[in-house]
Amino acid sequence: MVEKSNKNTIKKEMPESIRKLFEQKQNGTMQQEKNKDIVVDDTSTNSVVSVDDAESLKQNELDITDGNKKENKSQDIKKSKKENTKKEKNSKNQTNEEKIETENEKSTSKKLSKKTKITILSILLAVVCCAFIITLTIFLLPKANKMDAPTIQIYSLSNQTRLHVDENEDAVLYEFYIQKKGETNITYIPSPTNEVSIKSKLSSPGEYYIWARYGGKNSQETSNDSEKYTYYYYEYLDTPKVYVSSDSLTMTWLKVVNAKEYRVFYGIDDQELSYFTVAQPSSTTANVIFDFAEFNNVSAGNYTLYVQAVADENNYYKSSELSQPILYANRTKLADVQSATYNRENDMLRFTVDTSKTTTKRFEIIVNNSETFGFVADFINEEYTFYLTPYLKKGISISSLKIKAVGDGDYITDSDYIDVTIQ
C-alpha cells in the first residue's frame, strides 16, 4: 500500500454506527477478518481512515447491518421457536403435572380408602379383642356366688309381730319388704340381724304382702326375693274397763270403737263359761249397761264375770281381751211348792216342785198359823210325801197348813208360803 502525504490526508469523524461496530468488535462480537483494513491510531483521539477504507467500511457497515438484520431475524425466529418450544414444553409439563396431580389424587384417594379400611379393620379387631378379653376375664375370675332366696317366717311375741329368716354367713345385710294390698308403696326394712319387728310399719289393719332377701357385697351375690307371704294384720279392739254400780244391780263400761257387740261371760269354779250378748248402743251413747236381772233364770251361786268387745273380723279387727274379773253373787228365790194337800185320815202331806227352778231338800210348814215345823227330804225329787203324825201333838186338830221351800241362806232364798189343801 502507497502512503499518501499527510497534506492530502482526509480527516473524517467516525460515524456512530461504525463506532458501535468497533465496540462490538472489541467486545468480540465481530470476526477479526473483517477488520484487517482498518487502522486505528491509539495515540490519536481521532481515527484516520482512507476513502477506500471508508467506503469499504460503509459497505461493511451495510453488510454488517444486513447481517445484523439477518442475524436478528434469525435470532427472532430462533427465539420464537424457542418460545414455542418452551410453550410446548410448558404445555406438556402442565399436562404432565395435571396428569401427575390426577394420579396423585387417585393415589391419595386410594391411600385414603386403604387407610379407612385399615382403620375399620383396626376398630373391628379391637372390638373382637375386647370381647375376647372380657369373656376370658369372666371365665378366669372367680364367679360371685348368688345366695339362695330365704324363707320368711312370721310370728307374734310380746304383742309384737316379728319377721324371721335363717341366718346366712355370706349375707352382709338382711332386707325385708312390706306392701299393703291395693297400695303401691313398699316399706323397706334393712337389718343387720335376721329378725325384725314390723308392728310399727303396718299402717292399718288389712292384708299385706311380705318378703325378704339376703343382701350381698354386690348385686351378683344378693339373693333373689323370697316367696311373698300373705299376712293378715288384725288389730285387737280395746279391752273394756268395767264398773259395778253402788246398788250392785248393774255394771257399765265405755263403748269400744269398731265393736259390733259385747259378751258378758260368767261361770262357777271350773264350769265352762257361758255368756250374755249385749248390743252395741247407738252412736250418741257413750256407756254400755248390763243389768244383773239377766241372772234371774240362772242358778244361784257366786259367779265370776268378764266383758269382751266383739269385732267384725271382715274389717280386720279382732275381739278384745277379756276385761278384769267381776265377782257377782247370784241370789235366786226358790220357786213355790205346787199341788200341796193334806189327808186327815192318814196324816199324809203331798206336794210337788219344779226341779228346774227349785233344787232343795228342805221345806217348812206352819200348823194352824202357830206352830212351825221343818223337815228335810232324803233326796231331791219332783214329788214329796211326808207323815205329819210325828210332828203333831196328840189331840191337835189341824185347821190350816202352809208350806214353803227353804233356801241355803247365801245365794238361794226361800220361796213364798202356799196354803195346803186339807182333805
C-alpha positions as CSV (number, residue, x, y, z in Angstrom):
1,M,0.0,0.0,0.0
2,V,1.4,3.6,-1.0
3,E,1.3,6.0,1.7
4,K,-0.1,9.4,0.9
5,S,1.1,12.7,2.1
6,N,-0.3,13.9,5.3
7,K,-1.4,17.0,3.4
8,N,-3.8,15.1,1.5
9,T,-5.0,13.1,4.5
10,I,-8.7,13.3,4.8
11,K,-9.9,13.7,8.3
12,K,-13.3,12.4,9.0
13,E,-15.1,11.6,12.2
14,M,-16.1,8.0,12.6
15,P,-19.8,7.6,12.3
16,E,-21.7,6.4,15.3
17,S,-22.7,3.1,13.7
18,I,-19.1,2.3,12.9
19,R,-18.0,3.2,16.3
20,K,-20.6,0.9,17.7
21,L,-19.4,-1.8,15.3
22,F,-15.9,-1.3,16.5
23,E,-17.0,-1.5,20.0
24,Q,-18.8,-4.8,19.2
25,K,-15.6,-6.0,17.5
26,Q,-13.7,-5.1,20.6
27,N,-16.2,-6.9,22.6
28,G,-15.6,-10.0,20.4
29,T,-18.9,-9.9,18.7
30,M,-17.4,-9.5,15.2
31,Q,-14.9,-11.6,13.3
32,Q,-11.3,-10.3,13.1
33,E,-11.0,-11.0,9.3
34,K,-13.4,-8.1,8.5
35,N,-11.2,-5.6,10.4
36,K,-7.8,-6.1,8.6
37,D,-8.0,-2.9,6.5
38,I,-8.9,-0.7,9.4
39,V,-6.1,1.1,11.1
40,V,-6.6,2.8,14.4
41,D,-4.2,5.2,15.9
42,D,-4.2,4.6,19.5
43,T,-2.2,7.7,20.2
44,S,-4.7,10.0,18.4
45,T,-8.1,10.9,19.7
46,N,-9.5,10.9,16.2
47,S,-9.5,7.9,13.8
48,V,-7.8,8.4,10.3
49,V,-9.3,6.2,7.6
50,S,-8.8,6.2,3.9
51,V,-11.5,6.9,1.4
52,D,-11.4,3.4,0.2
53,D,-11.4,2.2,3.6
54,A,-14.3,4.5,4.4
55,E,-16.2,3.1,1.5
56,S,-15.2,-0.3,2.5
57,L,-16.3,0.4,6.0
58,K,-19.6,1.8,4.7
59,Q,-20.0,-1.3,2.7
60,N,-19.1,-3.4,5.6
61,E,-21.5,-1.4,7.7
62,L,-24.2,-2.1,5.3
63,D,-23.2,-5.7,5.2
64,I,-23.0,-5.8,8.9
65,T,-26.3,-4.1,9.2
66,D,-27.8,-6.6,6.8
67,G,-26.0,-9.3,8.6
68,N,-27.3,-8.0,11.8
69,K,-30.7,-7.8,10.4
70,K,-30.5,-11.3,9.1
71,E,-28.9,-12.4,12.3
72,N,-31.5,-10.5,14.3
73,K,-34.2,-12.1,12.2
74,S,-32.6,-15.4,12.6
75,Q,-32.4,-14.8,16.3
76,D,-36.0,-13.7,16.4
77,I,-37.0,-16.9,14.6
78,K,-34.9,-18.9,16.9
79,K,-36.3,-17.0,19.8
80,S,-39.8,-17.6,18.5
81,K,-39.1,-21.2,18.0
82,K,-37.5,-21.4,21.5
83,E,-40.5,-19.7,22.9
84,N,-42.9,-22.0,21.0
85,T,-40.8,-24.9,22.1
86,K,-40.8,-23.6,25.6
87,K,-44.6,-23.1,25.4
88,E,-45.0,-26.6,24.1
89,K,-42.7,-27.9,26.9
90,N,-44.6,-25.8,29.4
91,S,-47.9,-27.1,28.0
92,K,-46.6,-30.6,28.1
93,N,-45.2,-30.0,31.6
94,Q,-48.6,-28.6,32.6
95,T,-50.3,-31.6,31.1
96,N,-47.9,-33.9,32.8
97,E,-48.4,-32.0,36.0
98,E,-52.1,-32.3,35.7
99,K,-51.7,-36.0,35.0
100,I,-49.4,-36.3,37.9
101,E,-51.9,-34.4,40.1
102,T,-54.7,-36.6,38.9
103,E,-52.6,-39.6,39.5
104,N,-51.6,-38.2,42.9
105,E,-55.3,-37.5,43.7
106,K,-56.1,-41.1,42.6
107,S,-53.2,-42.4,44.6
108,T,-54.2,-40.2,47.6
109,S,-57.8,-41.4,47.2
110,K,-56.6,-45.0,47.1
111,K,-54.4,-44.3,50.1
112,L,-57.3,-42.7,52.0
113,S,-59.6,-45.6,51.1
114,K,-57.0,-48.0,52.2
115,K,-56.4,-46.1,55.3
116,T,-60.1,-46.1,56.0
117,K,-60.2,-49.8,55.5
118,I,-57.3,-50.2,57.8
119,T,-59.0,-48.0,60.4
120,I,-62.2,-50.0,60.2
121,L,-60.3,-53.3,60.4
122,S,-58.4,-52.0,63.4
123,I,-61.6,-51.0,65.2
124,L,-63.2,-54.4,64.5
125,L,-60.0,-56.1,65.7
126,A,-60.0,-54.0,68.8
127,V,-63.7,-54.9,69.5
128,V,-63.0,-58.5,69.0
129,C,-60.0,-58.4,71.3
130,C,-62.0,-56.6,74.0
131,A,-64.8,-59.1,73.7
132,F,-62.3,-61.9,74.0
133,I,-60.6,-60.3,77.0
134,I,-64.0,-59.8,78.7
135,T,-65.0,-63.3,78.0
136,L,-61.7,-64.6,79.2
137,T,-61.9,-62.5,82.4
138,I,-65.4,-63.8,83.1
139,F,-64.2,-67.4,82.8
140,L,-60.9,-66.8,84.7
141,L,-62.0,-64.6,87.5
142,P,-63.8,-66.3,90.4
143,K,-67.5,-66.2,89.9
144,A,-69.7,-64.5,92.6
145,N,-71.9,-67.0,94.3
146,K,-75.6,-65.9,94.3
147,M,-77.2,-66.7,97.6
148,D,-80.3,-68.8,97.7
149,A,-83.5,-66.9,98.5
150,P,-84.5,-67.1,102.2
151,T,-87.8,-68.5,103.6
152,I,-89.6,-65.9,105.7
153,Q,-91.5,-66.7,108.9
154,I,-93.9,-64.5,110.8
155,Y,-94.8,-64.9,114.5
156,S,-96.0,-62.8,117.4
157,L,-94.0,-62.2,120.5
158,S,-94.8,-59.9,123.4
159,N,-97.7,-58.3,121.5
160,Q,-95.3,-57.7,118.5
161,T,-95.3,-59.0,115.0
162,R,-91.9,-60.2,114.0
163,L,-90.3,-61.4,110.7
164,H,-87.6,-64.1,110.8
165,V,-85.3,-65.7,108.2
166,D,-82.5,-68.2,108.7
167,E,-79.1,-66.7,109.3
168,N,-76.7,-66.6,106.3
169,E,-72.9,-66.1,107.0
170,D,-72.4,-64.7,103.5
171,A,-75.1,-62.0,103.9
172,V,-73.9,-58.5,104.8
173,L,-77.5,-57.3,105.3
174,Y,-81.0,-58.7,105.7
175,E,-83.6,-57.0,103.7
176,F,-87.3,-57.1,104.5
177,Y,-90.2,-55.7,102.4
178,I,-93.8,-54.9,103.2
179,Q,-96.6,-53.8,100.9
180,K,-100.3,-53.4,101.7
181,K,-102.7,-54.9,99.3
182,G,-104.1,-52.3,96.9
183,E,-101.3,-49.8,97.6
184,T,-98.1,-49.1,95.5
185,N,-95.8,-48.0,98.4
186,I,-93.3,-50.6,99.6
187,T,-91.8,-50.3,103.0
188,Y,-88.1,-51.3,103.0
189,I,-86.6,-52.5,106.3
190,P,-82.8,-53.2,106.2
191,S,-81.5,-55.0,109.2
192,P,-78.1,-56.3,110.4
193,T,-79.8,-59.2,112.1
194,N,-82.1,-61.9,110.7
195,E,-85.2,-60.8,112.6
196,V,-87.1,-57.5,112.8
197,S,-90.3,-56.2,114.4
198,I,-92.8,-54.8,112.0
199,K,-95.8,-53.7,114.1
200,S,-94.8,-50.0,113.7
201,K,-94.5,-50.5,110.0
202,L,-98.1,-51.7,109.5
203,S,-100.2,-48.6,108.9
204,S,-103.6,-50.1,109.5
205,P,-105.5,-53.4,109.7
206,G,-105.7,-55.2,106.4
207,E,-103.9,-57.7,104.0
208,Y,-100.2,-57.3,103.5
209,Y,-97.6,-58.9,101.3
210,I,-94.2,-59.6,103.0
211,W,-91.0,-60.9,101.5
212,A,-87.2,-60.8,102.2
213,R,-83.8,-61.4,100.7
214,Y,-80.2,-61.7,101.6
215,G,-78.0,-58.7,100.8
216,G,-74.6,-59.5,99.4
217,K,-71.4,-57.5,98.8
218,N,-72.7,-56.7,95.3
219,S,-75.8,-57.3,93.2
220,Q,-74.4,-60.6,91.8
221,E,-74.2,-62.0,95.3
222,T,-77.5,-60.7,96.6
223,S,-80.2,-63.4,96.6
224,N,-83.5,-63.3,94.8
225,D,-86.6,-62.3,96.7
226,S,-88.2,-65.0,98.8
227,E,-91.8,-66.1,98.1
228,K,-94.3,-63.4,99.0
229,Y,-96.1,-64.2,102.3
230,T,-99.7,-63.1,102.6
231,Y,-100.1,-61.7,106.1
232,Y,-103.5,-60.6,107.6
233,Y,-102.8,-57.9,110.1
234,Y,-105.6,-57.5,112.7
235,E,-105.8,-55.0,115.4
236,Y,-107.4,-56.0,118.7
237,L,-110.3,-53.9,120.0
238,D,-109.7,-52.0,123.2
239,T,-110.5,-54.0,126.3
240,P,-113.5,-52.7,128.2
241,K,-113.0,-51.3,131.7
242,V,-116.0,-52.5,133.8
243,Y,-117.6,-50.7,136.8
244,V,-120.3,-52.1,139.2
245,S,-123.0,-49.8,140.3
246,S,-123.2,-48.9,144.0
247,D,-126.5,-50.8,144.4
248,S,-125.0,-53.9,142.7
249,L,-127.8,-54.0,140.2
250,T,-125.9,-53.1,137.1
251,M,-122.4,-52.8,135.7
252,T,-121.2,-50.4,133.0
253,W,-118.2,-49.8,130.6
254,L,-117.3,-47.3,127.9
255,K,-118.3,-48.1,124.3
256,V,-115.4,-49.5,122.2
257,V,-114.8,-48.2,118.7
258,N,-115.3,-50.7,115.9
259,A,-117.0,-53.2,118.2
260,K,-120.2,-54.8,116.8
261,E,-121.4,-56.2,120.2
262,Y,-120.3,-57.3,123.7
263,R,-120.3,-60.6,125.6
264,V,-120.6,-60.9,129.3
265,F,-119.0,-64.2,130.2
266,Y,-119.9,-66.0,133.5
267,G,-119.0,-69.3,135.2
268,I,-118.8,-71.1,138.5
269,D,-115.5,-72.6,139.5
270,D,-114.3,-74.9,136.6
271,Q,-117.5,-74.8,134.7
272,E,-117.3,-73.8,131.1
273,L,-118.1,-70.1,130.6
274,S,-121.4,-69.1,129.2
275,Y,-122.3,-65.5,128.1
276,F,-124.9,-62.9,127.7
277,T,-124.9,-60.8,124.5
278,V,-125.2,-57.1,124.8
279,A,-125.7,-55.0,121.6
280,Q,-123.6,-52.0,120.7
281,P,-125.5,-48.9,121.7
282,S,-126.3,-46.0,119.3
283,S,-123.6,-43.6,118.3
284,T,-124.8,-41.0,120.7
285,T,-124.5,-43.3,123.7
286,A,-121.2,-43.4,125.5
287,N,-121.7,-46.1,128.0
288,V,-122.9,-49.7,127.8
289,I,-125.1,-51.0,130.7
290,F,-125.7,-54.6,131.8
291,D,-128.5,-55.4,134.2
292,F,-127.9,-58.3,136.7
293,A,-131.5,-59.2,136.3
294,E,-130.3,-61.3,133.4
295,F,-129.3,-63.8,136.1
296,N,-132.8,-64.4,137.3
297,N,-133.0,-67.5,135.1
298,V,-129.6,-68.7,136.1
299,S,-128.9,-71.0,139.1
300,A,-127.8,-69.2,142.2
301,G,-124.2,-69.1,143.0
302,N,-121.1,-67.0,143.2
303,Y,-120.0,-66.1,139.7
304,T,-117.0,-64.5,138.0
305,L,-117.9,-62.2,135.2
306,Y,-115.8,-60.9,132.2
307,V,-116.7,-58.5,129.5
308,Q,-115.3,-58.7,125.9
309,A,-115.8,-56.3,123.0
310,V,-116.6,-58.4,119.9
311,A,-115.3,-57.4,116.5
312,D,-116.3,-58.0,112.9
313,E,-113.2,-59.8,111.5
314,N,-114.1,-58.9,108.0
315,N,-112.8,-55.5,108.8
316,Y,-109.5,-57.0,110.0
317,Y,-110.3,-56.4,113.7
318,K,-110.2,-59.0,116.5
319,S,-112.3,-59.2,119.6
320,S,-110.7,-57.6,122.7
321,E,-109.2,-59.4,125.5
322,L,-111.4,-60.2,128.5
323,S,-111.9,-57.4,131.0
324,Q,-110.9,-57.6,134.6
325,P,-112.9,-60.2,136.6
326,I,-116.1,-59.0,138.3
327,L,-117.4,-61.1,141.3
328,Y,-121.2,-61.5,141.4
329,A,-123.3,-63.4,143.9
330,N,-126.4,-64.6,142.2
331,R,-129.1,-64.9,144.8
332,T,-132.2,-66.6,143.4
333,K,-135.6,-67.2,145.0
334,L,-136.8,-70.7,145.1
335,A,-140.0,-71.5,143.1
336,D,-143.1,-72.0,145.2
337,V,-144.3,-75.5,146.1
338,Q,-147.0,-76.8,143.9
339,S,-150.1,-79.0,144.4
340,A,-149.8,-79.4,148.3
341,T,-152.6,-81.5,150.0
342,Y,-153.1,-82.9,153.5
343,N,-155.2,-86.0,154.3
344,R,-156.5,-86.1,157.9
345,E,-157.2,-89.7,157.9
346,N,-153.7,-90.8,157.4
347,D,-151.8,-87.5,158.3
348,M,-150.3,-87.6,154.8
349,L,-148.9,-84.4,153.2
350,R,-148.2,-84.5,149.5
351,F,-146.8,-81.8,147.1
352,T,-144.6,-81.3,144.0
353,V,-141.8,-78.9,143.0
354,D,-140.3,-77.6,139.7
355,T,-136.8,-79.1,140.0
356,S,-135.6,-76.9,137.1
357,K,-136.1,-73.9,139.3
358,T,-136.0,-75.4,142.8
359,T,-133.1,-77.5,143.8
360,T,-133.6,-78.1,147.5
361,K,-134.5,-80.9,150.0
362,R,-135.5,-78.5,152.8
363,F,-139.1,-77.4,153.5
364,E,-141.0,-75.7,156.2
365,I,-144.7,-75.9,157.4
366,I,-146.8,-73.8,159.7
367,V,-149.7,-75.6,161.5
368,N,-152.8,-73.6,162.5
369,N,-150.7,-70.4,162.0
370,S,-149.0,-71.0,165.3
371,E,-146.5,-73.9,165.1
372,T,-143.7,-74.2,162.7
373,F,-142.1,-77.5,161.6
374,G,-139.1,-78.0,159.4
375,F,-138.1,-81.2,157.7
376,V,-135.5,-82.4,155.2
377,A,-136.1,-84.9,152.3
378,D,-133.7,-87.7,151.7
379,F,-133.2,-86.6,148.1
380,I,-134.3,-84.0,145.6
381,N,-137.4,-85.2,143.8
382,E,-140.3,-83.7,141.9
383,E,-142.9,-85.2,144.3
384,Y,-142.7,-85.4,148.1
385,T,-144.7,-87.2,150.8
386,F,-144.4,-86.6,154.5
387,Y,-146.3,-88.1,157.5
388,L,-147.1,-85.3,159.9
389,T,-148.0,-87.5,162.9
390,P,-144.5,-87.4,164.5
391,Y,-144.6,-83.6,164.3
392,L,-148.1,-83.1,165.8
393,K,-149.2,-83.2,169.4
394,K,-151.9,-85.8,170.3
395,G,-155.4,-84.4,170.1
396,I,-154.5,-81.4,168.0
397,S,-156.9,-80.8,165.2
398,I,-155.4,-79.2,162.1
399,S,-157.4,-76.4,160.7
400,S,-154.8,-74.8,158.4
401,L,-151.4,-75.6,156.9
402,K,-148.8,-73.6,154.9
403,I,-145.6,-74.8,153.2
404,K,-142.6,-73.3,151.6
405,A,-139.2,-74.4,150.1
406,V,-136.2,-73.3,152.1
407,G,-133.0,-72.0,150.5
408,D,-129.4,-72.3,151.5
409,G,-129.3,-68.9,153.1
410,D,-126.5,-67.4,150.9
411,Y,-127.4,-67.4,147.3
412,I,-130.8,-69.2,147.3
413,T,-133.7,-67.6,149.2
414,D,-136.9,-69.2,150.4
415,S,-139.9,-69.5,148.3
416,D,-143.2,-68.0,149.5
417,Y,-145.6,-69.9,151.7
418,I,-148.6,-71.5,150.0
419,D,-151.8,-72.8,151.6
420,V,-152.1,-76.6,151.8
421,T,-155.5,-78.0,150.8
422,I,-156.9,-80.1,153.7
423,Q,-159.0,-83.1,152.9
